[in-house]
Amino acid sequence: MKRLADALYSIAIACWVGGLLGIGYVAVPVLFMRLTDRSLAGYLAGDMFAIGGWIGLVCGFYLLTYLFRTHGRAALSNSVTRLVALMLLIGMVGQFVLQPMIAAIRVQALPMQVMQSAFAVSFARWHGVSSVLYLIEFCLGIALVITQNKGKRV
């Protein structure tokens, strides 16, 4: 079981950080480059971010569980634990605060596309906040990949 838990630790990091990269910096930009309907691209991107967000939350909770089972209370002073906790917090803000706000603004704009509506400024502001937090989460994820061995069993 120890070897399985250790393997899942590395897999969870790979899935979480790889998902952030793959969705946010590969798939979504391709959607906006290839689809002429930007509104459709936006809806698809939102769905992708939501699915990726859930994957990140599952991975983050597994990682925290692993770290506390491995290190006990000492996990609180482990830099890897702090990285995971901060990434998880940012992911939860994105998933449970920002994405619902952005979706609600889109609905308020109907039947118009949000960027042609009176809600364009508000949408752009919250979208920008979401983008910055996503970038921070990704950068923390890169740091997690680099330092992940500090979280493994000794």
Backbone as JSON, one array per atom type, in Angstrom:
{
  "sequence": "MKRLADALYSIAIACWVGGLLGIGYVAVPVLFMRLTDRSLAGYLAGDMFAIGGWIGLVCGFYLLTYLFRTHGRAALSNSVTRLVALMLLIGMVGQFVLQPMIAAIRVQALPMQVMQSAFAVSFARWHGVSSVLYLIEFCLGIALVITQNKGKRV",
  "N": [[0.82, -1.21, 0.0], [2.01, 1.18, 0.68], [3.69, 1.76, -1.46], [1.82, 2.13, -3.48], [0.45, 4.4, -2.51], [2.56, 6.24, -2.6], [3.03, 6.28, -5.37], [0.55, 7.27, -6.29], [0.7, 9.81, -5.19], [2.67, 11.09, -6.79], [1.37, 10.85, -9.26], [-0.95, 12.35, -8.8], [0.11, 14.94, -8.55], [1.17, 15.24, -11.13], [-1.18, 15.04, -12.71], [-2.69, 17.23, -11.76], [-1.03, 19.58, -12.16], [-0.35, 19.19, -14.83], [-2.91, 19.25, -15.94], [-3.63, 21.91, -15.43], [-1.8, 23.22, -17.11], [-2.4, 22.0, -19.62], [-5.15, 22.58, -20.07], [-5.49, 25.39, -19.51], [-3.42, 26.7, -20.92], [-3.05, 25.48, -23.34], [-5.35, 24.0, -24.57], [-7.6, 25.81, -24.25], [-6.64, 28.3, -25.39], [-6.4, 27.35, -28.05], [-9.08, 26.81, -28.67], [-10.1, 29.45, -28.81], [-8.59, 30.42, -30.91], [-9.36, 28.83, -33.07], [-12.19, 28.61, -33.23], [-14.81, 30.44, -34.66], [-16.98, 31.49, -33.4], [-16.88, 33.2, -30.66], [-18.31, 33.23, -28.32], [-19.24, 30.61, -28.04], [-16.75, 29.38, -27.82], [-16.01, 30.46, -25.37], [-17.95, 29.36, -23.63], [-17.32, 26.62, -23.89], [-14.69, 26.69, -22.93], [-15.19, 27.47, -20.31], [-16.52, 25.18, -19.36], [-14.41, 23.35, -19.59], [-12.57, 24.43, -17.76], [-14.05, 24.11, -15.43], [-14.27, 21.29, -15.18], [-11.53, 20.66, -15.07], [-10.97, 22.05, -12.73], [-12.35, 20.54, -10.78], [-10.9, 18.16, -10.95], [-8.42, 19.1, -10.05], [-9.13, 19.78, -7.4], [-9.73, 17.26, -6.3], [-7.22, 16.01, -6.6], [-5.65, 17.75, -5.02], [-6.8, 17.42, -2.44], [-6.21, 14.72, -2.05], [-3.4, 14.87, -2.02], [-2.92, 16.48, 0.27], [-3.96, 14.76, 2.22], [-2.22, 12.57, 1.93], [0.24, 13.83, 2.63], [-0.2, 14.55, 5.33], [-0.67, 12.04, 6.44], [1.76, 10.88, 5.98], [3.68, 12.56, 7.24], [2.56, 13.42, 9.59], [1.88, 15.81, 12.13], [4.09, 17.31, 11.51], [3.86, 17.89, 8.88], [2.73, 20.36, 8.67], [4.81, 22.19, 8.72], [6.11, 21.7, 6.41], [7.26, 22.63, 3.25], [6.13, 21.71, 0.89], [3.58, 20.94, 1.66], [2.52, 23.44, 2.26], [2.56, 24.62, -0.3], [0.74, 22.94, -1.67], [-1.58, 23.39, -0.14], [-2.0, 26.14, -0.61], [-2.35, 26.16, -3.4], [-4.66, 24.61, -3.5], [-6.45, 26.23, -2.1], [-6.58, 28.45, -3.85], [-7.62, 27.13, -6.07], [-10.15, 26.41, -5.05], [-11.31, 28.91, -4.64], [-11.45, 29.76, -7.29], [-13.15, 27.76, -8.36], [-15.5, 27.79, -6.75], [-16.18, 30.43, -6.29], [-15.28, 32.44, -8.25], [-15.79, 31.24, -10.86], [-18.64, 30.68, -10.7], [-19.53, 33.37, -10.41], [-18.69, 34.54, -12.83], [-20.15, 32.99, -14.63], [-22.74, 33.74, -13.87], [-22.76, 36.42, -14.61], [-22.61, 36.14, -17.38], [-25.14, 34.99, -17.84], [-26.79, 37.08, -17.01], [-26.33, 38.85, -19.05], [-27.64, 37.82, -21.22], [-30.12, 38.21, -23.77], [-27.89, 38.88, -25.19], [-24.44, 38.61, -26.27], [-21.96, 38.46, -23.8], [-19.79, 40.26, -23.99], [-20.79, 42.22, -25.6], [-22.59, 43.48, -24.1], [-24.0, 45.42, -21.36], [-22.68, 44.39, -19.27], [-20.08, 43.89, -19.85], [-17.72, 45.15, -18.84], [-17.66, 44.39, -16.14], [-17.57, 41.6, -16.47], [-15.09, 41.35, -17.79], [-13.37, 42.28, -15.8], [-13.67, 40.38, -13.67], [-12.98, 38.1, -15.04], [-10.33, 38.69, -15.59], [-9.26, 38.72, -12.96], [-9.66, 36.03, -12.35], [-7.97, 34.87, -14.27], [-5.43, 35.75, -13.46], [-5.22, 34.54, -10.93], [-5.29, 31.89, -11.75], [-2.89, 31.72, -13.18], [-1.1, 32.14, -11.07], [-1.69, 29.85, -9.52], [-0.8, 27.91, -11.33], [1.97, 28.53, -11.49], [2.7, 28.03, -8.83], [2.22, 25.32, -8.95], [4.26, 24.47, -10.67], [6.42, 24.95, -8.98], [5.73, 23.06, -7.07], [6.08, 20.66, -8.51], [8.84, 20.74, -8.82], [9.72, 20.61, -6.17], [8.6, 18.33, -5.11], [9.69, 15.96, -4.02], [10.31, 16.51, -1.38], [8.02, 16.06, -0.06], [7.61, 13.38, -0.06], [7.79, 10.1, 1.43], [10.19, 9.51, 4.0]],
  "CA": [[0.0, 0.0, 0.0], [2.89, 2.34, 0.75], [4.16, 2.06, -2.82], [0.67, 2.67, -4.21], [0.24, 5.77, -2.03], [3.65, 7.06, -3.15], [2.79, 6.44, -6.81], [-0.59, 8.17, -6.44], [1.2, 11.15, -4.86], [3.29, 11.64, -8.01], [0.34, 10.92, -10.3], [-1.83, 13.48, -8.48], [0.82, 16.18, -8.92], [1.24, 15.29, -12.6], [-2.52, 15.33, -13.24], [-3.11, 18.58, -11.39], [-0.24, 20.6, -12.84], [-0.53, 18.96, -16.26], [-4.24, 19.74, -16.29], [-3.57, 23.38, -15.47], [-1.09, 23.57, -18.34], [-3.11, 21.53, -20.81], [-6.41, 23.29, -20.28], [-5.37, 26.85, -19.52], [-2.43, 27.29, -21.8], [-3.03, 24.8, -24.63], [-6.67, 23.74, -25.15], [-8.45, 27.0, -24.32], [-6.18, 29.2, -26.46], [-6.73, 26.76, -29.35], [-10.51, 27.06, -28.89], [-10.32, 30.83, -29.22], [-7.95, 30.63, -32.21], [-9.99, 28.04, -34.14], [-13.64, 28.79, -33.34], [-15.19, 31.8, -35.01], [-17.97, 31.9, -32.41], [-16.15, 33.39, -29.41], [-19.2, 32.89, -27.21], [-19.16, 29.15, -27.92], [-15.42, 29.08, -27.28], [-16.05, 30.82, -23.96], [-18.73, 28.34, -22.9], [-16.52, 25.39, -23.86], [-13.57, 26.94, -22.03], [-15.73, 27.43, -18.95], [-16.73, 23.77, -19.02], [-13.11, 22.71, -19.41], [-12.01, 24.91, -16.5], [-14.82, 23.5, -14.34], [-13.83, 19.89, -15.05], [-10.15, 20.71, -14.57], [-11.01, 22.49, -11.34], [-12.72, 19.39, -9.95], [-9.74, 17.25, -10.93], [-7.45, 19.73, -9.16], [-9.57, 19.67, -6.01], [-9.54, 15.86, -5.89], [-5.78, 15.8, -6.46], [-5.18, 18.52, -3.88], [-7.22, 16.78, -1.19], [-5.41, 13.51, -1.9], [-2.04, 15.25, -1.64], [-2.91, 16.88, 1.68], [-4.14, 13.54, 3.01], [-0.94, 11.85, 1.86], [1.27, 14.55, 3.38], [-0.46, 14.45, 6.76], [-0.49, 10.64, 6.86], [3.19, 10.59, 5.9], [4.5, 13.38, 8.13], [1.84, 13.81, 10.8], [1.83, 17.26, 12.37], [5.26, 17.95, 10.88], [3.45, 18.33, 7.54], [2.4, 21.8, 8.74], [6.01, 22.99, 8.47], [6.67, 21.23, 5.15], [7.0, 23.59, 2.17], [5.25, 21.07, -0.08], [2.22, 21.05, 2.21], [2.08, 24.84, 2.08], [2.28, 24.81, -1.73], [-0.51, 22.23, -1.99], [-2.69, 24.08, 0.51], [-2.24, 27.4, -1.31], [-2.94, 25.82, -4.69], [-6.01, 24.14, -3.24], [-7.25, 27.41, -1.76], [-6.81, 29.2, -5.09], [-8.54, 26.32, -6.88], [-11.5, 26.49, -4.48], [-11.82, 30.26, -4.95], [-11.82, 29.72, -8.71], [-14.26, 26.83, -8.61], [-16.72, 28.05, -5.99], [-16.48, 31.86, -6.21], [-15.11, 33.16, -9.51], [-16.52, 30.64, -11.99], [-20.08, 30.98, -10.62], [-19.75, 34.8, -10.68], [-18.54, 34.77, -14.27], [-21.31, 32.36, -15.28], [-23.91, 34.57, -13.57], [-22.66, 37.63, -15.45], [-22.99, 35.7, -18.73], [-26.59, 34.81, -17.85], [-27.4, 38.41, -16.93], [-26.16, 39.53, -20.33], [-28.52, 37.23, -22.24], [-29.78, 37.37, -24.92], [-26.69, 39.37, -25.87], [-23.15, 38.07, -25.85], [-21.54, 39.24, -22.64], [-18.88, 41.35, -24.34], [-21.55, 43.27, -26.28], [-23.63, 43.89, -23.17], [-23.64, 46.37, -20.31], [-21.92, 43.65, -18.26], [-18.75, 43.59, -20.41], [-16.65, 45.62, -17.95], [-17.67, 43.51, -14.97], [-17.1, 40.29, -16.92], [-13.66, 41.45, -18.07], [-12.68, 42.44, -14.52], [-13.64, 39.1, -12.94], [-12.22, 37.18, -15.88], [-8.93, 39.03, -15.35], [-8.9, 38.22, -11.63], [-9.59, 34.58, -12.48], [-6.78, 34.54, -15.06], [-4.24, 35.98, -12.63], [-5.18, 33.48, -9.92], [-4.95, 30.64, -12.46], [-1.45, 31.78, -13.44], [-0.43, 31.93, -9.77], [-1.84, 28.43, -9.2], [0.09, 27.16, -12.22], [3.36, 28.77, -11.06], [2.87, 27.24, -7.61], [2.27, 23.94, -9.39], [5.62, 24.22, -11.16], [7.24, 24.84, -7.77], [5.39, 21.77, -6.46], [6.76, 19.61, -9.3], [10.27, 20.83, -8.54], [10.01, 20.28, -4.76], [7.72, 17.25, -4.66], [10.38, 14.92, -3.24], [10.29, 16.89, 0.03], [6.77, 15.58, 0.51], [7.57, 11.91, -0.06], [8.24, 9.4, 2.66], [11.66, 9.51, 4.25]],
  "C": [[0.85, 1.26, 0.0], [3.34, 2.74, -0.66], [3.03, 2.63, -3.67], [0.41, 4.11, -3.81], [1.3, 6.71, -2.58], [3.45, 7.32, -4.64], [1.63, 7.41, -7.06], [-0.23, 9.62, -6.11], [1.78, 11.81, -6.11], [2.27, 11.8, -9.13], [-0.59, 12.11, -10.06], [-1.17, 14.81, -8.84], [0.86, 16.33, -10.43], [-0.12, 15.66, -13.2], [-2.93, 16.77, -12.97], [-2.35, 19.63, -12.2], [-0.34, 20.43, -14.36], [-1.88, 19.43, -16.76], [-4.28, 21.26, -16.38], [-2.91, 23.85, -16.77], [-1.92, 23.23, -19.57], [-4.38, 22.29, -21.11], [-6.17, 24.77, -20.48], [-4.45, 27.44, -20.56], [-2.26, 26.56, -23.13], [-4.44, 24.73, -25.22], [-7.52, 25.02, -25.3], [-7.94, 28.01, -25.34], [-6.49, 28.67, -27.87], [-8.2, 26.97, -29.67], [-10.73, 28.47, -29.44], [-9.64, 31.16, -30.55], [-8.75, 29.99, -33.33], [-11.48, 28.28, -34.31], [-13.95, 30.24, -33.68], [-16.23, 32.36, -34.04], [-17.28, 31.98, -31.05], [-17.01, 33.06, -28.19], [-19.19, 31.38, -26.97], [-17.81, 28.76, -27.34], [-15.38, 29.37, -25.78], [-16.81, 29.8, -23.12], [-17.95, 27.03, -22.79], [-15.34, 25.54, -22.9], [-14.04, 26.88, -20.57], [-15.97, 26.01, -18.48], [-15.41, 23.06, -18.76], [-12.47, 23.14, -18.09], [-12.74, 24.29, -15.31], [-14.39, 22.06, -14.11], [-12.4, 19.83, -14.51], [-10.09, 21.13, -13.12], [-11.36, 21.35, -10.39], [-11.58, 18.39, -9.85], [-8.68, 17.8, -9.98], [-7.84, 19.61, -7.7], [-9.37, 18.24, -5.49], [-8.05, 15.58, -5.66], [-5.23, 16.51, -5.23], [-5.55, 17.89, -2.55], [-6.46, 15.46, -0.98], [-4.01, 13.86, -1.41], [-1.96, 15.68, -0.18], [-3.07, 15.67, 2.59], [-2.84, 12.75, 3.07], [0.1, 12.51, 2.75], [1.05, 14.45, 4.88], [-0.32, 13.01, 7.26], [1.0, 10.28, 6.88], [3.99, 11.3, 6.99], [3.81, 13.75, 9.44], [1.78, 15.32, 10.92], [2.99, 18.02, 11.74], [4.92, 18.42, 9.46], [3.14, 19.82, 7.53], [3.61, 22.68, 8.44], [6.71, 22.59, 7.16], [6.29, 22.2, 4.03], [6.06, 23.0, 1.11], [3.8, 21.16, 0.39], [1.68, 22.46, 2.02], [1.76, 25.14, 0.62], [0.95, 24.17, -2.11], [-1.7, 22.97, -1.4], [-3.01, 25.39, -0.2], [-2.85, 27.16, -2.69], [-4.4, 25.4, -4.52], [-6.93, 25.31, -2.9], [-7.57, 28.23, -3.02], [-7.79, 28.44, -5.99], [-9.97, 26.4, -6.37], [-12.12, 27.87, -4.74], [-12.26, 30.31, -6.41], [-13.08, 28.93, -8.96], [-15.57, 27.29, -7.98], [-17.09, 29.53, -5.88], [-16.44, 32.49, -7.6], [-15.88, 32.55, -10.68], [-18.02, 30.86, -11.88], [-20.4, 32.46, -10.86], [-19.69, 35.1, -12.17], [-19.72, 34.19, -15.03], [-22.57, 33.19, -15.06], [-23.91, 35.84, -14.41], [-23.05, 37.29, -16.89], [-24.51, 35.57, -18.86], [-27.29, 36.16, -17.82], [-27.35, 39.13, -18.27], [-27.11, 39.02, -21.41], [-29.7, 38.14, -22.55], [-28.53, 37.83, -25.68], [-25.47, 38.56, -25.45], [-22.6, 39.01, -24.79], [-20.66, 40.43, -23.02], [-19.55, 42.45, -25.16], [-22.63, 43.84, -25.36], [-23.1, 44.94, -22.19], [-22.78, 45.7, -19.24], [-20.49, 43.36, -18.7], [-17.62, 43.99, -19.46], [-16.54, 44.71, -16.72], [-17.13, 42.12, -15.33], [-15.58, 40.32, -17.12], [-12.86, 41.55, -16.77], [-12.56, 41.09, -13.81], [-12.9, 38.03, -13.73], [-10.72, 37.42, -15.68], [-8.44, 38.53, -14.0], [-8.72, 36.7, -11.69], [-8.32, 34.16, -13.22], [-5.5, 34.7, -14.25], [-4.11, 34.88, -11.58], [-4.8, 32.13, -10.55], [-3.44, 30.6, -12.74], [-0.65, 31.55, -12.15], [-0.5, 30.46, -9.38], [-0.9, 27.58, -10.06], [1.56, 27.32, -11.8], [3.66, 28.02, -9.76], [2.97, 25.76, -7.95], [3.64, 23.57, -9.94], [6.58, 24.08, -9.97], [6.98, 23.5, -7.07], [6.08, 20.62, -7.2], [8.25, 19.57, -8.94], [10.6, 20.32, -7.13], [9.27, 19.05, -4.25], [8.4, 16.19, -3.82], [10.43, 15.25, -1.75], [9.02, 16.4, 0.71], [6.69, 14.06, 0.6], [8.09, 11.36, 1.25], [9.75, 9.42, 2.78], [12.14, 8.11, 4.49]]
}
